[in-house]
Amino acid sequence: MAERIAVVFVLFPNLTQLDFTGPLQVLSRLPGADVHLAAKTLDPVPTDAALNIPPTCTFADCPPADVLCVPGGFGVDEAMLDKDLMEFVRREGARARYVTSVCTGAFVLGAAGLLKGKRATTHWAYHDALADVGAVPVRARVVRDGNVFTGGGVTAGIDFAFTLAAEIAGEDFASAVQLGLEYDPAPPFDAGSPDKAPPDALEAMTKRYAPRFTAFRAALSRALSRAMTNP
Amino acid sequence: MAERIAVVFVLFPNLTQLDFTGPLQVLSRLPGADVHLAAKTLDPVPTDAALNIPPTCTFADCPPADVLCVPGGFGVDEAMLDKDLMEFVRREGARARYVTSVCTGAFVLGAAGLLKGKRATTHWAYHDALADVGAVPVRARVVRDGNVFTGGGVTAGIDFAFTLAAEIAGEDFASAVQLGLEYDPAPPFDAGSPDKAPPDALEAMTKRYAPRFTAFRAALSRALSRAMTNP
């Protein structure tokens, strides 16, 4: 019988659902995977889309994580200031075999002190802020530093998950899952990163993120000063 | 104020969650989008992973669809034989502006008679069966024939959704969303289609699908003979 591996996703209100559902699709196929969707309570967790996600456990009763994965989204601002969530991430992050994030989930790891001195990535629009949590920002779609795996924005979570799946179960296994999920991407446009996107798209997105980014920086600053007074 | 557009996803037990959540992430960003997750009842719908999806409406009370989208998965076998679901797909498929599917969701459209004479695609392992529903199988990641848009297996749903988003809201809009979702894919391996995958991966997946495919063909055959007796 295959060894069991507990894959734990950290859920919080207003997460970007694909940050979670992309990796979920890949990592749930790992041999022996037991997937847990952990949240503060068992109430369905609202996301950025029409999807509400019923947790499978609370932070208080979640089994120990072998893989800890934190998705991102605008809800990260509040997640970083949620005592229960942050205690859970600190505790599980200290003992998990793999400590991981997708998109701005990196800042939840960072606010928990788990990215200090680590090379890491996040959504392109938030990249520079990685230095605030003591990480070494690397512009890449997936970054590994020891047992810490971080993915870039949203859809990078799929590339992240295949990288992690290969680490855990081998490249042959990851390749078979990739074939099963027909992951041979062919975006109809070449606009998926700031250096490739048309100027108008970059301007539209930069405008969209500007007010969010100000709120985010304030939340991150509060989360980090809390961590300093209650280490 | 932007015109409202009702994007309706058809949910059924044992769907492949990323077939749905990939397009959801893109299409929920359409200007004026009202996303509806329609199922037979309001009970959370189990998927192939740990995720159960709470519907937002039933087939009986779902608002009229502008975009009808049917995901796939092994649950398609039963979905094609569910009278309520098939009636809903027939009714909404007849009046929706866009009739769409991802992965083996194509066979739900096909069993409803919506792919007759249409060029279409589906998951690579099920491609040949498209002819059984009167479609013209096209080996492509996204296929458009008039108002019918079909995507290939699982992750092809993301490429499908950007193609459809550009059709509905323009290429500039789709490009901006692509940048926001950082969709600049970089799979760690090049194994995402049968002609690229290592032979071992292809063999493993072919073995995985063989028994499923037999059951699928039987279900499709039953669904089609029902449609002939109750057109």
Interface residues (C-beta under 8 A of the other chain):
Chain A: T16 Q17 L18 T21 G22 L24 Q25 S28 V35 H36 L37 P44 D48 A49 A50 L51 N52 I53 P54 T56 C103 H123 W124 R141 V142 G152 G153 V154 T155 A156 I158 D159 F162 T163 A166 E171 D172 A174 S175 A176 Q178 L179 G180 L181 E182 Y183 D184 P185 A186 P187 P188 F189 D190 A191 G192 S193 P194 K196 A197 P198 D200 A201 L202 A204 M205 R208
Chain B: T16 Q17 L18 T21 G22 L24 Q25 S28 V35 H36 L37 P44 D48 A49 A50 L51 N52 I53 P54 T56 C103 H123 W124 R141 V142 G152 G153 V154 T155 A156 I158 D159 F162 T163 A166 E171 D172 A174 S175 A176 Q178 L179 G180 L181 E182 Y183 D184 P185 A186 P187 P188 F189 D190 A191 G192 S193 P194 K196 A197 P198 D200 A201 L202 A204 M205 R208
